[in-house]
Amino acid sequence: MQSTELIRQFLHDRLGAAPEAVVPGALLADLGVDSLMLAELMFEAEDRLGISIDSRVVIPKTVGEMVTLIDSLRAAKVAAS
């Protein structure tokens, strides 16, 4: 599963966000994501993609930043294998 699709599906299922609104430049806050929802999104990514997101990461503010974070962690996992 692509990280963008995971985020799009999560936000649609949990917040009713229109899939076409979940684009790289969209602010997560504008899509209804608060700090608790962001934590849930991160846990979902960890569970579904088998990655570990360190609690010290820079908090993503946009969909694109979240995608970059997830993709970099997925790439690091593959490189470590």
PDB file of N, CA, C and O in Angstrom:
ATOM      1  N   MET A   1       0.850  -1.183   0.000  1.00  0.00           N
ATOM      2  CA  MET A   1       0.000   0.000   0.000  1.00  0.00           C
ATOM      3  C   MET A   1       0.892   1.241   0.000  1.00  0.00           C
ATOM      4  O   MET A   1       1.883   1.309   0.726  1.00  0.00           O
ATOM      5  N   GLN A   2       0.531   2.194  -0.806  1.00  0.00           N
ATOM      6  CA  GLN A   2       1.250   3.460  -0.858  1.00  0.00           C
ATOM      7  C   GLN A   2       0.885   4.299   0.358  1.00  0.00           C
ATOM      8  O   GLN A   2      -0.242   4.243   0.851  1.00  0.00           O
ATOM      9  N   SER A   3       1.852   5.077   0.834  1.00  0.00           N
ATOM     10  CA  SER A   3       1.599   5.897   2.021  1.00  0.00           C
ATOM     11  C   SER A   3       0.495   6.926   1.779  1.00  0.00           C
ATOM     12  O   SER A   3      -0.307   7.197   2.673  1.00  0.00           O
ATOM     13  N   THR A   4       0.452   7.497   0.578  1.00  0.00           N
ATOM     14  CA  THR A   4      -0.597   8.481   0.278  1.00  0.00           C
ATOM     15  C   THR A   4      -1.973   7.834   0.379  1.00  0.00           C
ATOM     16  O   THR A   4      -2.905   8.425   0.924  1.00  0.00           O
ATOM     17  N   GLU A   5      -2.095   6.629  -0.143  1.00  0.00           N
ATOM     18  CA  GLU A   5      -3.381   5.935  -0.100  1.00  0.00           C
ATOM     19  C   GLU A   5      -3.765   5.587   1.334  1.00  0.00           C
ATOM     20  O   GLU A   5      -4.937   5.684   1.699  1.00  0.00           O
ATOM     21  N   LEU A   6      -2.800   5.185   2.148  1.00  0.00           N
ATOM     22  CA  LEU A   6      -3.071   4.882   3.549  1.00  0.00           C
ATOM     23  C   LEU A   6      -3.607   6.129   4.259  1.00  0.00           C
ATOM     24  O   LEU A   6      -4.598   6.053   4.985  1.00  0.00           O
ATOM     25  N   ILE A   7      -2.959   7.261   4.051  1.00  0.00           N
ATOM     26  CA  ILE A   7      -3.391   8.519   4.679  1.00  0.00           C
ATOM     27  C   ILE A   7      -4.778   8.908   4.176  1.00  0.00           C
ATOM     28  O   ILE A   7      -5.648   9.280   4.964  1.00  0.00           O
ATOM     29  N   ARG A   8      -4.980   8.823   2.875  1.00  0.00           N
ATOM     30  CA  ARG A   8      -6.266   9.186   2.275  1.00  0.00           C
ATOM     31  C   ARG A   8      -7.390   8.320   2.854  1.00  0.00           C
ATOM     32  O   ARG A   8      -8.443   8.834   3.234  1.00  0.00           O
ATOM     33  N   GLN A   9      -7.163   7.025   2.917  1.00  0.00           N
ATOM     34  CA  GLN A   9      -8.176   6.100   3.434  1.00  0.00           C
ATOM     35  C   GLN A   9      -8.437   6.356   4.919  1.00  0.00           C
ATOM     36  O   GLN A   9      -9.589   6.383   5.353  1.00  0.00           O
ATOM     37  N   PHE A  10      -7.372   6.545   5.694  1.00  0.00           N
ATOM     38  CA  PHE A  10      -7.510   6.800   7.126  1.00  0.00           C
ATOM     39  C   PHE A  10      -8.346   8.059   7.377  1.00  0.00           C
ATOM     40  O   PHE A  10      -9.283   8.042   8.174  1.00  0.00           O
ATOM     41  N   LEU A  11      -7.999   9.144   6.693  1.00  0.00           N
ATOM     42  CA  LEU A  11      -8.704  10.408   6.913  1.00  0.00           C
ATOM     43  C   LEU A  11     -10.148  10.349   6.433  1.00  0.00           C
ATOM     44  O   LEU A  11     -11.028  10.979   7.020  1.00  0.00           O
ATOM     45  N   HIS A  12     -10.389   9.601   5.378  1.00  0.00           N
ATOM     46  CA  HIS A  12     -11.764   9.444   4.904  1.00  0.00           C
ATOM     47  C   HIS A  12     -12.581   8.625   5.910  1.00  0.00           C
ATOM     48  O   HIS A  12     -13.697   8.999   6.270  1.00  0.00           O
ATOM     49  N   ASP A  13     -12.007   7.502   6.357  1.00  0.00           N
ATOM     50  CA  ASP A  13     -12.723   6.626   7.284  1.00  0.00           C
ATOM     51  C   ASP A  13     -12.970   7.280   8.634  1.00  0.00           C
ATOM     52  O   ASP A  13     -14.058   7.144   9.192  1.00  0.00           O
ATOM     53  N   ARG A  14     -11.981   7.986   9.169  1.00  0.00           N
ATOM     54  CA  ARG A  14     -12.086   8.550  10.516  1.00  0.00           C
ATOM     55  C   ARG A  14     -12.742   9.929  10.546  1.00  0.00           C
ATOM     56  O   ARG A  14     -13.482  10.254  11.474  1.00  0.00           O
ATOM     57  N   LEU A  15     -12.459  10.737   9.518  1.00  0.00           N
ATOM     58  CA  LEU A  15     -12.925  12.124   9.564  1.00  0.00           C
ATOM     59  C   LEU A  15     -13.886  12.489   8.441  1.00  0.00           C
ATOM     60  O   LEU A  15     -14.424  13.596   8.417  1.00  0.00           O
ATOM     61  N   GLY A  16     -14.101  11.575   7.521  1.00  0.00           N
ATOM     62  CA  GLY A  16     -14.964  11.880   6.398  1.00  0.00           C
ATOM     63  C   GLY A  16     -14.333  12.827   5.394  1.00  0.00           C
ATOM     64  O   GLY A  16     -15.037  13.447   4.596  1.00  0.00           O
ATOM     65  N   ALA A  17     -13.004  12.945   5.426  1.00  0.00           N
ATOM     66  CA  ALA A  17     -12.304  13.838   4.493  1.00  0.00           C
ATOM     67  C   ALA A  17     -12.488  13.336   3.064  1.00  0.00           C
ATOM     68  O   ALA A  17     -12.342  12.146   2.786  1.00  0.00           O
ATOM     69  N   ALA A  18     -12.807  14.256   2.174  1.00  0.00           N
ATOM     70  CA  ALA A  18     -12.961  13.904   0.766  1.00  0.00           C
ATOM     71  C   ALA A  18     -11.605  13.440   0.233  1.00  0.00           C
ATOM     72  O   ALA A  18     -10.608  14.141   0.405  1.00  0.00           O
ATOM     73  N   PRO A  19     -11.551  12.271  -0.412  1.00  0.00           N
ATOM     74  CA  PRO A  19     -10.272  11.761  -0.919  1.00  0.00           C
ATOM     75  C   PRO A  19      -9.518  12.752  -1.799  1.00  0.00           C
ATOM     76  O   PRO A  19      -8.289  12.808  -1.756  1.00  0.00           O
ATOM     77  N   GLU A  20     -10.247  13.534  -2.596  1.00  0.00           N
ATOM     78  CA  GLU A  20      -9.578  14.487  -3.494  1.00  0.00           C
ATOM     79  C   GLU A  20      -8.980  15.677  -2.731  1.00  0.00           C
ATOM     80  O   GLU A  20      -8.187  16.435  -3.290  1.00  0.00           O
ATOM     81  N   ALA A  21      -9.359  15.843  -1.455  1.00  0.00           N
ATOM     82  CA  ALA A  21      -8.795  16.923  -0.637  1.00  0.00           C
ATOM     83  C   ALA A  21      -7.473  16.521   0.009  1.00  0.00           C
ATOM     84  O   ALA A  21      -6.730  17.371   0.498  1.00  0.00           O
ATOM     85  N   VAL A  22      -7.185  15.218   0.010  1.00  0.00           N
ATOM     86  CA  VAL A  22      -5.965  14.714   0.651  1.00  0.00           C
ATOM     87  C   VAL A  22      -4.843  14.725  -0.382  1.00  0.00           C
ATOM     88  O   VAL A  22      -4.540  13.712  -1.011  1.00  0.00           O
ATOM     89  N   VAL A  23      -4.243  15.889  -0.536  1.00  0.00           N
ATOM     90  CA  VAL A  23      -3.162  16.125  -1.499  1.00  0.00           C
ATOM     91  C   VAL A  23      -1.928  16.600  -0.724  1.00  0.00           C
ATOM     92  O   VAL A  23      -2.050  17.065   0.409  1.00  0.00           O
ATOM     93  N   PRO A  24      -0.742  16.485  -1.330  1.00  0.00           N
ATOM     94  CA  PRO A  24       0.495  16.806  -0.613  1.00  0.00           C
ATOM     95  C   PRO A  24       0.509  18.163   0.085  1.00  0.00           C
ATOM     96  O   PRO A  24       1.034  18.264   1.194  1.00  0.00           O
ATOM     97  N   GLY A  25      -0.040  19.189  -0.513  1.00  0.00           N
ATOM     98  CA  GLY A  25       0.005  20.519   0.087  1.00  0.00           C
ATOM     99  C   GLY A  25      -1.049  20.790   1.135  1.00  0.00           C
ATOM    100  O   GLY A  25      -1.032  21.844   1.771  1.00  0.00           O
ATOM    101  N   ALA A  26      -1.976  19.849   1.329  1.00  0.00           N
ATOM    102  CA  ALA A  26      -3.068  20.066   2.292  1.00  0.00           C
ATOM    103  C   ALA A  26      -2.545  20.028   3.724  1.00  0.00           C
ATOM    104  O   ALA A  26      -1.816  19.114   4.109  1.00  0.00           O
ATOM    105  N   LEU A  27      -2.928  21.031   4.501  1.00  0.00           N
ATOM    106  CA  LEU A  27      -2.567  21.042   5.921  1.00  0.00           C
ATOM    107  C   LEU A  27      -3.405  19.994   6.649  1.00  0.00           C
ATOM    108  O   LEU A  27      -4.622  19.930   6.474  1.00  0.00           O
ATOM    109  N   LEU A  28      -2.752  19.184   7.456  1.00  0.00           N
ATOM    110  CA  LEU A  28      -3.470  18.157   8.204  1.00  0.00           C
ATOM    111  C   LEU A  28      -4.533  18.793   9.096  1.00  0.00           C
ATOM    112  O   LEU A  28      -5.629  18.250   9.231  1.00  0.00           O
ATOM    113  N   ALA A  29      -4.224  19.930   9.702  1.00  0.00           N
ATOM    114  CA  ALA A  29      -5.194  20.617  10.566  1.00  0.00           C
ATOM    115  C   ALA A  29      -6.435  21.021   9.789  1.00  0.00           C
ATOM    116  O   ALA A  29      -7.546  20.951  10.314  1.00  0.00           O
ATOM    117  N   ASP A  30      -6.254  21.447   8.532  1.00  0.00           N
ATOM    118  CA  ASP A  30      -7.403  21.836   7.708  1.00  0.00           C
ATOM    119  C   ASP A  30      -8.284  20.641   7.356  1.00  0.00           C
ATOM    120  O   ASP A  30      -9.461  20.802   7.033  1.00  0.00           O
ATOM    121  N   LEU A  31      -7.708  19.441   7.423  1.00  0.00           N
ATOM    122  CA  LEU A  31      -8.475  18.231   7.147  1.00  0.00           C
ATOM    123  C   LEU A  31      -9.130  17.683   8.410  1.00  0.00           C
ATOM    124  O   LEU A  31      -9.816  16.662   8.366  1.00  0.00           O
ATOM    125  N   GLY A  32      -8.918  18.365   9.538  1.00  0.00           N
ATOM    126  CA  GLY A  32      -9.535  17.958  10.798  1.00  0.00           C
ATOM    127  C   GLY A  32      -8.636  17.149  11.705  1.00  0.00           C
ATOM    128  O   GLY A  32      -9.100  16.602  12.705  1.00  0.00           O
ATOM    129  N   VAL A  33      -7.351  17.060  11.374  1.00  0.00           N
ATOM    130  CA  VAL A  33      -6.422  16.259  12.167  1.00  0.00           C
ATOM    131  C   VAL A  33      -5.892  17.091  13.339  1.00  0.00           C
ATOM    132  O   VAL A  33      -5.212  18.099  13.150  1.00  0.00           O
ATOM    133  N   ASP A  34      -6.223  16.642  14.555  1.00  0.00           N
ATOM    134  CA  ASP A  34      -5.659  17.263  15.753  1.00  0.00           C
ATOM    135  C   ASP A  34      -4.526  16.368  16.252  1.00  0.00           C
ATOM    136  O   ASP A  34      -4.191  15.382  15.595  1.00  0.00           O
ATOM    137  N   SER A  35      -3.939  16.689  17.387  1.00  0.00           N
ATOM    138  CA  SER A  35      -2.783  15.925  17.863  1.00  0.00           C
ATOM    139  C   SER A  35      -3.131  14.460  18.154  1.00  0.00           C
ATOM    140  O   SER A  35      -2.321  13.572  17.890  1.00  0.00           O
ATOM    141  N   LEU A  36      -4.301  14.207  18.684  1.00  0.00           N
ATOM    142  CA  LEU A  36      -4.713  12.831  18.957  1.00  0.00           C
ATOM    143  C   LEU A  36      -4.909  12.052  17.655  1.00  0.00           C
ATOM    144  O   LEU A  36      -4.481  10.903  17.544  1.00  0.00           O
ATOM    145  N   MET A  37      -5.550  12.675  16.681  1.00  0.00           N
ATOM    146  CA  MET A  37      -5.784  12.018  15.402  1.00  0.00           C
ATOM    147  C   MET A  37      -4.455  11.769  14.679  1.00  0.00           C
ATOM    148  O   MET A  37      -4.300  10.752  14.003  1.00  0.00           O
ATOM    149  N   LEU A  38      -3.504  12.688  14.817  1.00  0.00           N
ATOM    150  CA  LEU A  38      -2.190  12.501  14.209  1.00  0.00           C
ATOM    151  C   LEU A  38      -1.494  11.296  14.833  1.00  0.00           C
ATOM    152  O   LEU A  38      -0.875  10.499  14.129  1.00  0.00           O
ATOM    153  N   ALA A  39      -1.593  11.166  16.146  1.00  0.00           N
ATOM    154  CA  ALA A  39      -1.006  10.002  16.818  1.00  0.00           C
ATOM    155  C   ALA A  39      -1.649   8.715  16.301  1.00  0.00           C
ATOM    156  O   ALA A  39      -0.952   7.733  16.047  1.00  0.00           O
ATOM    157  N   GLU A  40      -2.966   8.715  16.146  1.00  0.00           N
ATOM    158  CA  GLU A  40      -3.664   7.537  15.625  1.00  0.00           C
ATOM    159  C   GLU A  40      -3.203   7.222  14.198  1.00  0.00           C
ATOM    160  O   GLU A  40      -3.005   6.058  13.850  1.00  0.00           O
ATOM    161  N   LEU A  41      -3.035   8.254  13.382  1.00  0.00           N
ATOM    162  CA  LEU A  41      -2.560   8.065  12.013  1.00  0.00           C
ATOM    163  C   LEU A  41      -1.161   7.456  12.013  1.00  0.00           C
ATOM    164  O   LEU A  41      -0.874   6.557  11.223  1.00  0.00           O
ATOM    165  N   MET A  42      -0.300   7.937  12.889  1.00  0.00           N
ATOM    166  CA  MET A  42       1.050   7.389  12.974  1.00  0.00           C
ATOM    167  C   MET A  42       1.033   5.935  13.423  1.00  0.00           C
ATOM    168  O   MET A  42       1.768   5.108  12.883  1.00  0.00           O
ATOM    169  N   PHE A  43       0.194   5.618  14.412  1.00  0.00           N
ATOM    170  CA  PHE A  43       0.070   4.222  14.861  1.00  0.00           C
ATOM    171  C   PHE A  43      -0.458   3.331  13.741  1.00  0.00           C
ATOM    172  O   PHE A  43      -0.001   2.200  13.576  1.00  0.00           O
ATOM    173  N   GLU A  44      -1.405   3.831  12.985  1.00  0.00           N
ATOM    174  CA  GLU A  44      -1.963   3.086  11.853  1.00  0.00           C
ATOM    175  C   GLU A  44      -0.872   2.789  10.831  1.00  0.00           C
ATOM    176  O   GLU A  44      -0.775   1.669  10.328  1.00  0.00           O
ATOM    177  N   ALA A  45      -0.052   3.790  10.525  1.00  0.00           N
ATOM    178  CA  ALA A  45       1.048   3.600   9.574  1.00  0.00           C
ATOM    179  C   ALA A  45       2.030   2.565  10.104  1.00  0.00           C
ATOM    180  O   ALA A  45       2.494   1.705   9.357  1.00  0.00           O
ATOM    181  N   GLU A  46       2.344   2.647  11.384  1.00  0.00           N
ATOM    182  CA  GLU A  46       3.262   1.669  11.977  1.00  0.00           C
ATOM    183  C   GLU A  46       2.704   0.253  11.847  1.00  0.00           C
ATOM    184  O   GLU A  46       3.408  -0.660  11.416  1.00  0.00           O
ATOM    185  N   ASP A  47       1.450   0.079  12.217  1.00  0.00           N
ATOM    186  CA  ASP A  47       0.825  -1.239  12.185  1.00  0.00           C
ATOM    187  C   ASP A  47       0.707  -1.798  10.766  1.00  0.00           C
ATOM    188  O   ASP A  47       1.032  -2.960  10.522  1.00  0.00           O
ATOM    189  N   ARG A  48       0.249  -0.981   9.852  1.00  0.00           N
ATOM    190  CA  ARG A  48      -0.027  -1.468   8.494  1.00  0.00           C
ATOM    191  C   ARG A  48       1.210  -1.602   7.634  1.00  0.00           C
ATOM    192  O   ARG A  48       1.249  -2.424   6.719  1.00  0.00           O
ATOM    193  N   LEU A  49       2.235  -0.789   7.926  1.00  0.00           N
ATOM    194  CA  LEU A  49       3.425  -0.798   7.068  1.00  0.00           C
ATOM    195  C   LEU A  49       4.653  -1.396   7.753  1.00  0.00           C
ATOM    196  O   LEU A  49       5.716  -1.502   7.141  1.00  0.00           O
ATOM    197  N   GLY A  50       4.512  -1.781   9.004  1.00  0.00           N
ATOM    198  CA  GLY A  50       5.618  -2.414   9.706  1.00  0.00           C
ATOM    199  C   GLY A  50       6.802  -1.496   9.961  1.00  0.00           C
ATOM    200  O   GLY A  50       7.952  -1.934   9.942  1.00  0.00           O
ATOM    201  N   ILE A  51       6.519  -0.225  10.198  1.00  0.00           N
ATOM    202  CA  ILE A  51       7.582   0.741  10.474  1.00  0.00           C
ATOM    203  C   ILE A  51       7.475   1.195  11.920  1.00  0.00           C
ATOM    204  O   ILE A  51       6.494   0.898  12.601  1.00  0.00           O
ATOM    205  N   SER A  52       8.483   1.912  12.382  1.00  0.00           N
ATOM    206  CA  SER A  52       8.471   2.465  13.723  1.00  0.00           C
ATOM    207  C   SER A  52       8.750   3.958  13.618  1.00  0.00           C
ATOM    208  O   SER A  52       9.779   4.370  13.081  1.00  0.00           O
ATOM    209  N   ILE A  53       7.835   4.758  14.129  1.00  0.00           N
ATOM    210  CA  ILE A  53       7.984   6.214  14.090  1.00  0.00           C
ATOM    211  C   ILE A  53       8.442   6.671  15.466  1.00  0.00           C
ATOM    212  O   ILE A  53       7.727   6.521  16.457  1.00  0.00           O
ATOM    213  N   ASP A  54       9.637   7.226  15.512  1.00  0.00           N
ATOM    214  CA  ASP A  54      10.225   7.711  16.754  1.00  0.00           C
ATOM    215  C   ASP A  54       9.414   8.896  17.273  1.00  0.00           C
ATOM    216  O   ASP A  54       8.957   9.730  16.491  1.00  0.00           O
ATOM    217  N   SER A  55       9.240   8.968  18.573  1.00  0.00           N
ATOM    218  CA  SER A  55       8.453  10.055  19.160  1.00  0.00           C
ATOM    219  C   SER A  55       9.145  11.404  19.038  1.00  0.00           C
ATOM    220  O   SER A  55       8.535  12.440  19.306  1.00  0.00           O
ATOM    221  N   ARG A  56      10.419  11.404  18.633  1.00  0.00           N
ATOM    222  CA  ARG A  56      11.159  12.660  18.514  1.00  0.00           C
ATOM    223  C   ARG A  56      11.158  13.234  17.102  1.00  0.00           C
ATOM    224  O   ARG A  56      11.852  14.216  16.838  1.00  0.00           O
ATOM    225  N   VAL A  57      10.389  12.636  16.188  1.00  0.00           N
ATOM    226  CA  VAL A  57      10.360  13.147  14.813  1.00  0.00           C
ATOM    227  C   VAL A  57       9.703  14.522  14.781  1.00  0.00           C
ATOM    228  O   VAL A  57       8.908  14.874  15.653  1.00  0.00           O
ATOM    229  N   VAL A  58      10.052  15.277  13.765  1.00  0.00           N
ATOM    230  CA  VAL A  58       9.396  16.564  13.544  1.00  0.00           C
ATOM    231  C   VAL A  58       7.949  16.265  13.163  1.00  0.00           C
ATOM    232  O   VAL A  58       7.689  15.457  12.272  1.00  0.00           O
ATOM    233  N   ILE A  59       7.026  16.911  13.832  1.00  0.00           N
ATOM    234  CA  ILE A  59       5.599  16.667  13.596  1.00  0.00           C
ATOM    235  C   ILE A  59       5.213  17.183  12.212  1.00  0.00           C
ATOM    236  O   ILE A  59       5.377  18.368  11.919  1.00  0.00           O
ATOM    237  N   PRO A  60       4.695  16.287  11.355  1.00  0.00           N
ATOM    238  CA  PRO A  60       4.284  16.734  10.022  1.00  0.00           C
ATOM    239  C   PRO A  60       3.079  17.670  10.099  1.00  0.00           C
ATOM    240  O   PRO A  60       2.168  17.474  10.903  1.00  0.00           O
ATOM    241  N   LYS A  61       3.099  18.684   9.249  1.00  0.00           N
ATOM    242  CA  LYS A  61       2.003  19.652   9.211  1.00  0.00           C
ATOM    243  C   LYS A  61       1.139  19.487   7.962  1.00  0.00           C
ATOM    244  O   LYS A  61      -0.013  19.920   7.936  1.00  0.00           O
ATOM    245  N   THR A  62       1.697  18.861   6.934  1.00  0.00           N
ATOM    246  CA  THR A  62       0.957  18.667   5.690  1.00  0.00           C
ATOM    247  C   THR A  62       0.901  17.186   5.346  1.00  0.00           C
ATOM    248  O   THR A  62       1.642  16.373   5.897  1.00  0.00           O
ATOM    249  N   VAL A  63       0.017  16.862   4.437  1.00  0.00           N
ATOM    250  CA  VAL A  63      -0.067  15.485   3.936  1.00  0.00           C
ATOM    251  C   VAL A  63       1.281  15.094   3.323  1.00  0.00           C
ATOM    252  O   VAL A  63       1.767  13.986   3.549  1.00  0.00           O
ATOM    253  N   GLY A  64       1.878  15.994   2.555  1.00  0.00           N
ATOM    254  CA  GLY A  64       3.157  15.707   1.916  1.00  0.00           C
ATOM    255  C   GLY A  64       4.258  15.417   2.919  1.00  0.00           C
ATOM    256  O   GLY A  64       5.071  14.519   2.698  1.00  0.00           O
ATOM    257  N   GLU A  65       4.299  16.159   4.017  1.00  0.00           N
ATOM    258  CA  GLU A  65       5.300  15.907   5.050  1.00  0.00           C
ATOM    259  C   GLU A  65       5.073  14.539   5.693  1.00  0.00           C
ATOM    260  O   GLU A  65       6.033  13.839   6.017  1.00  0.00           O
ATOM    261  N   MET A  66       3.821  14.158   5.878  1.00  0.00           N
ATOM    262  CA  MET A  66       3.512  12.842   6.445  1.00  0.00           C
ATOM    263  C   MET A  66       3.939  11.742   5.481  1.00  0.00           C
ATOM    264  O   MET A  66       4.506  10.733   5.899  1.00  0.00           O
ATOM    265  N   VAL A  67       3.671  11.934   4.201  1.00  0.00           N
ATOM    266  CA  VAL A  67       4.081  10.960   3.179  1.00  0.00           C
ATOM    267  C   VAL A  67       5.599  10.819   3.185  1.00  0.00           C
ATOM    268  O   VAL A  67       6.117   9.703   3.155  1.00  0.00           O
ATOM    269  N   THR A  68       6.316  11.941   3.223  1.00  0.00           N
ATOM    270  CA  THR A  68       7.778  11.914   3.240  1.00  0.00           C
ATOM    271  C   THR A  68       8.297  11.158   4.453  1.00  0.00           C
ATOM    272  O   THR A  68       9.218  10.350   4.334  1.00  0.00           O
ATOM    273  N   LEU A  69       7.714  11.414   5.614  1.00  0.00           N
ATOM    274  CA  LEU A  69       8.114  10.728   6.834  1.00  0.00           C
ATOM    275  C   LEU A  69       7.922   9.219   6.692  1.00  0.00           C
ATOM    276  O   LEU A  69       8.842   8.444   6.951  1.00  0.00           O
ATOM    277  N   ILE A  70       6.732   8.810   6.281  1.00  0.00           N
ATOM    278  CA  ILE A  70       6.434   7.380   6.138  1.00  0.00           C
ATOM    279  C   ILE A  70       7.350   6.745   5.102  1.00  0.00           C
ATOM    280  O   ILE A  70       7.918   5.680   5.345  1.00  0.00           O
ATOM    281  N   ASP A  71       7.497   7.389   3.949  1.00  0.00           N
ATOM    282  CA  ASP A  71       8.319   6.818   2.884  1.00  0.00           C
ATOM    283  C   ASP A  71       9.781   6.699   3.289  1.00  0.00           C
ATOM    284  O   ASP A  71      10.444   5.727   2.927  1.00  0.00           O
ATOM    285  N   SER A  72      10.292   7.669   4.032  1.00  0.00           N
ATOM    286  CA  SER A  72      11.691   7.591   4.465  1.00  0.00           C
ATOM    287  C   SER A  72      11.887   6.455   5.465  1.00  0.00           C
ATOM    288  O   SER A  72      12.918   5.783   5.440  1.00  0.00           O
ATOM    289  N   LEU A  73      10.923   6.236   6.331  1.00  0.00           N
ATOM    290  CA  LEU A  73      11.014   5.132   7.285  1.00  0.00           C
ATOM    291  C   LEU A  73      10.888   3.782   6.586  1.00  0.00           C
ATOM    292  O   LEU A  73      11.555   2.821   6.970  1.00  0.00           O
ATOM    293  N   ARG A  74      10.053   3.705   5.583  1.00  0.00           N
ATOM    294  CA  ARG A  74       9.926   2.463   4.804  1.00  0.00           C
ATOM    295  C   ARG A  74      11.221   2.174   4.066  1.00  0.00           C
ATOM    296  O   ARG A  74      11.665   1.027   4.024  1.00  0.00           O
ATOM    297  N   ALA A  75      11.838   3.202   3.478  1.00  0.00           N
ATOM    298  CA  ALA A  75      13.101   3.020   2.757  1.00  0.00           C
ATOM    299  C   ALA A  75      14.212   2.585   3.722  1.00  0.00           C
ATOM    300  O   ALA A  75      15.024   1.724   3.384  1.00  0.00           O
ATOM    301  N   ALA A  76      14.247   3.171   4.906  1.00  0.00           N
ATOM    302  CA  ALA A  76      15.261   2.805   5.898  1.00  0.00           C
ATOM    303  C   ALA A  76      15.088   1.361   6.328  1.00  0.00           C
ATOM    304  O   ALA A  76      16.073   0.654   6.544  1.00  0.00           O
ATOM    305  N   LYS A  77      13.848   0.917   6.453  1.00  0.00           N
ATOM    306  CA  LYS A  77      13.571  -0.458   6.845  1.00  0.00           C
ATOM    307  C   LYS A  77      14.074  -1.418   5.778  1.00  0.00           C
ATOM    308  O   LYS A  77      14.685  -2.439   6.093  1.00  0.00           O
ATOM    309  N   VAL A  78      13.818  -1.090   4.519  1.00  0.00           N
ATOM    310  CA  VAL A  78      14.270  -1.938   3.421  1.00  0.00           C
ATOM    311  C   VAL A  78      15.797  -1.979   3.378  1.00  0.00           C
ATOM    312  O   VAL A  78      16.388  -3.042   3.190  1.00  0.00           O
ATOM    313  N   ALA A  79      16.430  -0.822   3.553  1.00  0.00           N
ATOM    314  CA  ALA A  79      17.893  -0.742   3.506  1.00  0.00           C
ATOM    315  C   ALA A  79      18.532  -1.541   4.635  1.00  0.00           C
ATOM    316  O   ALA A  79      19.628  -2.077   4.474  1.00  0.00           O
ATOM    317  N   ALA A  80      17.852  -1.624   5.777  1.00  0.00           N
ATOM    318  CA  ALA A  80      18.385  -2.341   6.925  1.00  0.00           C
ATOM    319  C   ALA A  80      18.205  -3.856   6.806  1.00  0.00           C
ATOM    320  O   ALA A  80      18.824  -4.617   7.549  1.00  0.00           O
ATOM    321  N   SER A  81      17.360  -4.288   5.875  1.00  0.00           N
ATOM    322  CA  SER A  81      17.082  -5.720   5.712  1.00  0.00           C
ATOM    323  C   SER A  81      18.211  -6.445   5.031  1.00  0.00           C
ATOM    324  O   SER A  81      18.130  -7.655   4.820  1.00  0.00           O
TER     325      SER A  81
END
